[in-house]
Every structure is written in structure tokens, then in C-alpha cells.
Amino acid sequence: MLVATLVGAEADAHEHERRTSSIAESAEVPADPDGTVEAFTAGSAAGLLSLPPGPADRRLPAVIILHDSLGADGRSAAYIDQLIGAGIAVLDLVEDPLDEAAEVVAALAAHPRIARQPLGVLGFGAGARRAATLRATLAARALLYPGCAALPFAPMPREPVLLVNPSAGLPPDTAPECARLVEGLRGAGADIRTKTYPGAGYAWDYPAYGVEGVFRLPLADGSRRVRVEPRRDLAALSATDVAGFFAASLLAPRR
């Protein structure tokens, strides 16, 4: 069952790579009634930058997606759809070297459609842990199930931070660690908002790829594999909530 799931994840990542290569080889970005998609590179990092429909000269806020430890997979799709619908550009990284996230932020900030607009970061699992430690000028961060083990937080002065951890499947002794995680974010200066979904385990938004039942994925900190039960209902709710958080954080008039 796990093998089938991983094969599906690899196929999804290969599809991302195929689309990136195809777009990069084109002389023009193909027209899209729902917006445009273009290849994006920064150093050895690469991904797809999705832009909402609208005037070509309109600058847009943007959100960077940092994936979990197994790399790019289909769980980002619902979030991209919701963010695009809110009028926010999305950079979904396909190739994402661990030490180049700050370079990606700088390159995206220089993009002609994004320049001088606020940037946010959305991380899943291990990607959420990286988002919490990313030292860059950001307007908001959404951390989905980063685990509760200690992190060397980056300074986040008055930065809105959405933290969503599982409500099920965690050992009872992690409760104090989760409380310390929230206090650590506050200590870093974050304007922290927490949310849970009843019955949501680790990676509730992971696509099942047609596989029934449950399987195991690496925990955010890489310490072990944990039981995962995909929940389409919670995935849709989570994507809506995250898009709403970024819309309020990135689209509100800046003072």
C-alpha cells in the first residue's frame, strides 16, 4: 500500500518536472483562461509560478510552497487553486535545495509581476519547519503540521503566522512540546494564530492517489514514520482557511 502511494507521489513529481521543462522550452507562456503558469528558477531551485488572471501589468502578492520531506506532490493543488482564486500568485517549488530558500525569496521578490508586493510562505511538514526557520522578509507564514520539536525560529517581528497541527495521532507527551512551540513563535515576534481540525492526523491533506485505507509517511522532523489517513473534506477546509489567512495578510492595505 505504501509502495503504491509513493509510486503515485513520484509520478506526480515527474508530472511537475515535465510541465516545468515544457514551459521553459516555450518561447511564450501559453495562454490559460484561469491565469498563466511559467517556469521559475533561482540557483538550482526550480518550480512553477502560477499567476491569477488579470492585466499583465498588475503586480501581485505571492506565496511560496515548501514541500514535505518526500518532495513535491499533489497536496499543494487545492491550496494553489484557492490562492489563485483569491488573487495571489503561487510559486510551487519542484526542485528545492535545502539551503536556497532565501535565494528563492529574493528572486521572486525581483520578478516583474511580484516586485515590491508582500510575500508569504506555506510549508507542509518538513517544509513547514523550514518556513519557520527561513530568515527573509516575509508578510506571513502558514505552518501545516511542522511537529512540535524545538526549532531555531527566524525573527518574525509582528508577522502573521498560522500554525495548524494534528488533533489526532500524536503521543500524549507531545502536548508540552506543542505549547512550547507556540511560545517560541511568540518569542520570535510572530502574531501567532493556531487552528486544529477534529480528527485530523499528520498530513491529513495528503492525496490518497486512489489507495484505500491508511499508510505511513516520514514525520516532519524525520524521526520516524507516522500513520497517515487522507481526508478530502479536511483538505478542502484547510486549503480554504489557508487562502483566507494569506488573503487577509497579503491583500490588506499596508500601513
C-alpha positions, 0 to 999 in steps of 0.5 A, spaced: 500 500 500 505 504 501 509 502 495 503 504 491 502 511 494 509 513 493 509 510 486 503 515 485 507 521 489 513 520 484 509 520 478 506 526 480 513 529 481 515 527 474 508 530 472 511 537 475 518 536 472 515 535 465 510 541 465 516 545 468 521 543 462 515 544 457 514 551 459 521 553 459 522 550 452 516 555 450 518 561 447 511 564 450 507 562 456 501 559 453 495 562 454 490 559 460 483 562 461 484 561 469 491 565 469 498 563 466 503 558 469 511 559 467 517 556 469 521 559 475 528 558 477 533 561 482 540 557 483 538 550 482 531 551 485 526 550 480 518 550 480 512 553 477 509 560 478 502 560 477 499 567 476 491 569 477 488 572 471 488 579 470 492 585 466 499 583 465 501 589 468 498 588 475 503 586 480 501 581 485 502 578 492 505 571 492 506 565 496 511 560 496 510 552 497 515 548 501 514 541 500 514 535 505 520 531 506 518 526 500 518 532 495 513 535 491 506 532 490 499 533 489 497 536 496 499 543 494 493 543 488 487 545 492 491 550 496 494 553 489 487 553 486 484 557 492 490 562 492 489 563 485 482 564 486 483 569 491 488 573 487 495 571 489 500 568 485 503 561 487 510 559 486 510 551 487 517 549 488 519 542 484 526 542 485 528 545 492 535 545 495 535 545 502 539 551 503 536 556 497 530 558 500 532 565 501 535 565 494 528 563 492 525 569 496 529 574 493 528 572 486 521 572 486 521 578 490 525 581 483 520 578 478 516 583 474 509 581 476 511 580 484 516 586 485 515 590 491 508 586 493 508 582 500 510 575 500 508 569 504 510 562 505 506 555 506 510 549 508 507 542 509 511 538 514 518 538 513 517 544 509 513 547 514 519 547 519 523 550 514 518 556 513 519 557 520 526 557 520 527 561 513 530 568 515 527 573 509 522 578 509 516 575 509 508 578 510 506 571 513 507 564 514 502 558 514 505 552 518 501 545 516 503 540 521 511 542 522 511 537 529 512 540 535 520 539 536 524 545 538 526 549 532 531 555 531 525 560 529 527 566 524 525 573 527 518 574 525 517 581 528 509 582 528 508 577 522 502 573 521 503 566 522 498 560 522 500 554 525 495 548 524 497 541 527 494 534 528 488 533 533 489 526 532 495 521 532 500 524 536 503 521 543 500 524 549 507 527 551 507 531 545 502 536 548 508 540 552 512 540 546 506 543 542 505 549 547 512 550 547 512 551 540 507 556 540 511 560 545 517 560 541 513 563 535 511 568 540 518 569 542 520 570 535 515 576 534 510 572 530 502 574 531 501 567 532 494 564 530 493 556 531 487 552 528 486 544 529 481 540 525 477 534 529 480 528 527 485 530 523 492 526 523 499 528 520 498 530 513 491 529 513 491 533 506 495 528 503 492 525 496 490 518 497 492 517 489 486 512 489 489 507 495 484 505 500 485 505 507 491 508 511 499 508 510 505 511 513 509 517 511 516 520 514 514 525 520 516 532 519 522 532 523 524 525 520 524 521 526 520 516 524 514 514 520 507 516 522 500 513 520 497 517 515 489 517 513 487 522 507 481 526 508 478 530 502 473 534 506 479 536 511 483 538 505 478 542 502 477 546 509 484 547 510 486 549 503 480 554 504 482 557 511 489 557 508 487 562 502 483 566 507 489 567 512 494 569 506 488 573 503 487 577 509 495 578 510 497 579 503 491 583 500 490 588 506 492 595 505 499 596 508 500 601 513 
